[in-house]
Every structure is written in structure tokens, then in C-alpha cells.
Amino acid sequence: MHRRTVAGGGLLVAGLLGYAAGTLVAYPGRAFSLTAVMVGTVLLAIGGLQAAGGDR
């Protein structure tokens, strides 16, 4: 597995859980759940791309 894909999936799930919890209870730092969702989505999107040039 690709590390970016795994990290993206973990951030996406954690962000979604944090967002769901934030709709029920106000807690400090809940805005970071949206950041985790966005970063997780990007990492999932680029996780399966081939490396450029001679990188592998």
C-alpha cells in the first residue's frame, strides 16, 4: 500500500468522526476536523498517482 493513501484514509475517517462529534458537542479545535477531511481527500486523490521522472 502507498503511505499517502493510508494516511489520507486515516485523516479522512478521523476528520469525519471529529466533524460528527462536533455537531453534537462543542469542543476546542473542532474546526481542525474540516482541515483533516480536506487534507485526507487530497492525499487519497494523489496517493495512487505514479511518481514523476525516475522516482519510484
N, C-alpha and C positions, 0 to 999 in steps of 0.2 A: 504494500500500500504506500501511497505517497503521503509524506508528512503533512503537506499543505492541506490535502483532502481530509485527513484525520483531524487536524487542528481546526479546520473550517467547520466540520461537522460538530465537533465538541463545542466550539463557540456558538454555533447556531442553536444547538439544543439548550445550552446554558442561558443564552440570551432570551430564547422563547420562554423558558421556565421563569427567568427573572422578570420578564415582562408580564407574564400571567400572575405572578406573585404581586407585582406592583399594582395590578388593577384591583387587588383585594386589600392590600395593606400598604400604606405609605412608609417607605424605608429610605434611609440615606443612600444615595448613589444609584437609585433605580434607573436613572437616565442612561447609565452605562450599559443597561441591557439592550437598548436600541443600538448602541455602538457595537456591541458583541454580535447582534444579528446582522448588521451591515458588513462587518469585517468577516464574519463566518460565511456569509453568502459570497463575498468576493473570493475568499480562499477556496471555497468549493468550486467556483466557476473557473479559477485558474489552476486548480490542483491537477487536472487531467491534461493540461496542455503540455506539449513536447518542449523540451529545453531548446533554447536558441543556440545556433552555432555548434561548437564541439562539446558543449556541456551536456552531461547526462546525469 
